[in-house]
Amino acid sequence: MHIILGIDPGTTDVGFAVICLEKNIRTILTYGVIHTTPKIPQAKKLVEIMHDLREIIREYRVTHAAVEKLYFSTNIKTGIDVAQSRGMIVATLADHDIDILEYTPLQIKKALCGNGKAAKKQIGRAVQLLFKLDAIPTPDDAADALGIAYLASMNPALFLK
């Protein structure tokens, strides 16, 4: 059995999803968004994300994680802030000895939708179909995290452990 945590990094909101993979059956355990306190320094937001992430890791006994890689951002400040958040997320996962897979947005969209330029709504719809959900998961960050976790569950490297 593998417990996979998918993460869509951000600064104000971090999408997360935890799924269980057992005998090629994928079950959603939880998903949502880690919300940080508005209008506080970036360092404090990073600490909030770290604490919430540690709680998720402990509660669900996460064995593997997949994190979206950064893409070039036209807003340099936002790109740097997201990079800091992603770095803290990766360090927190490594601190818990969790194997980490990384995927670019293009890889995620192509794997889930067959199109590397798929829109957020298409990703949400693909996740809905893959997990046989009644509705598209919301918010978008959580749907993205579910897609990332699903993609990780298909990675052959997962089965070598």
MOMOWO-V632464 format. One record per helix or strand of 2 or more residues. SS is the DSSP state (2 for helix, 1 for strand). FROM is the first residue (numbers start at 1). TO is the last residue. If there is no record, write none. Layout:
ss: [SS:SS]
from: [FROM:FROM]
to: [TO:TO]
This chain:
ss: [1:1:1:2:1:2:1:2:2:2:2]
from: [2:13:25:42:64:76:99:105:120:140:156]
to: [8:22:35:60:68:95:103:113:130:153:160]
